[in-house]
Amino acid sequence: MMMQNDDAQLATMFSGHGLRCTRQRKALYSALAATKEHPTADQLYRDVQNHTSGLSLATVYNTLEAFCRSGLAQKLPAADGSARYDANHEAHVHLRCTRTGRVADAPEELSHKLHDSLSKDVMRKIEAALGFKIDHVQIEFVGEFQEK
């Protein structure tokens, strides 16, 4: 996952994913990639609006959808209809708190262990039984974060 604000790198990355490189997109992607908080579109808008002129909430939503379609971000829908976004598009496990709505990443090593343990044979059988081609697997654990 790219976490730099370097304009040339962002322009190359956007171009490689079929997106125009605008200052709004650069600001939004930089803010999204810099956080592990999995923000909502509203949160991202609040974080970026003061230093990005001409930014509307509609632009934030449209840009996030473009990032998701192009593979630069993941959309993490919630049961209540809201969504959170993640610039880390590599396979990893999310933890969603039912009490607060907070989404966090499981430790990278444990995420890799879980993904690596998935049976390729079972996934092929699922594909065959349902006529469904699996592109990737998203794993989310739902529960509550415990006070320490």
Protein Blocks (a to p, Z undefined) as FASTA:
>chain_A
ZZbfbfklmmmmmmmnopacdfklmmmmmmmmmpcnlpafklmmmmmmmmoghiafklmm
mmmmmmmmnopaccdddfkopacddfblcdcdddddfknopacdddfklmmmmmmmpcfk
lmmmmmmmnopacfbdcdddddddddZZ
